[in-house]
């Protein structure tokens, strides 16, 4: 029988519910439990694929090509999970399914209502993950904050869920905030009390309360929360702010006995814990002395979440090289020929991330030219790779006006274009290439050295491709086409032949990097950036 854990959040957003759920997943796996983990987002979009990164942060892509919430990235980084489309559910998907059923006449003339039709569909989705994963424990994070109007059907559904599968098979964990108020800097439990009472209105009494706080909760505070919120005192757990790295959270939780109480309440044996790799990881985070300065030249640098997986993958690459990342976020629209040298003079490595639309493209191209000419390690991802190709065409091949047809449909040199355009098809209804696909690496290239295998499988999210008719001229002039699709049809990676480390990839390696298992390209990029740093010191 699968057990079900539900995470809800109170008081306000951004308290780290996703990290908390991921950390619990990590702890349960360390005790040899099979888990699966899913996110339910109350917004009406079917998926976040169409949302602006400013609204939502990055769109995380799974192996099976689903465009999902960035919390799925956290889940994968903290656990051994490879998540699927079914692990990400939204209000939009739920309503879409129910309305399609209604149109087919599946409800046999009945009035279709939130209870039971919407709540049934929500419960079905949770059972689906349990059945598909065959996990011992399914962790479900309910997005948003208790009290949000759009979250109500989900809370109602999980209340019913407990009745359906039995209290002994479900666990409600509620994450709240303990603010520190006033000149006396007093930690306050009242918002927690209010948020739990809001949850109780719906009929949910949490089994465990996690209190996000900058201080350790005193016994007195825990007694108070216990009394007012109707939870055992030992089930009031501090989720203390971390000092250096989010990867400390599982360790902190472990030290507070979080996983033990979870298992006890689910009537599951404790099992021995093998947590050494995580302990070592955290030790390493604290031991690191060396720094490496990496500039990320992107469009959405104001919002950390917009490049979340890239920043995390850089950290992983850093850890593997015993260095911490000194991140320099460069707003690429501000970069031009006059200031590029000044902006990047102290960068040991430059990463140009993916993106859509014309804004910032010229800044990216200027940045890339500078990195190529000044032999600075350069890592182009997706649009970053496409800009490397455009830059190479314009400045090395002297193709004036070379571009991607995404930005200039009339360009005389469409070095990046849609497959349909390349094949002379006029109807350009190109859909995105999404999810994990194989590629073959060319021996003797830097990308091959990094991976040290010849076939890779990486996740994609793009529409445009390298235009094949330019393959020969690019290679003859020093741009190596270092990875191709197995049928040789698509260019998946490029690199500069005469340069310390300049690699562009059409896929998104950042999605598959984990702290315990860092992505080889990020490891190699940081290694080369450290070399550059040593040379210039
Ligand atoms: N806009 C480009 C394309 O659609 C790149 C996408 C990306 O960087 N994810 O091909």
Boltz pocket constraint, residues with backbone or C-beta under 6 A from the ligand:
constraints:
  - pocket:
      binder: B
      contacts: [[A, 353], [A, 354], [A, 355], [A, 356], [A, 357], [A, 381], [A, 382], [A, 383], [A, 384], [A, 406], [A, 461], [A, 462], [A, 463], [A, 464], [A, 465]]
      max_distance: 6.0
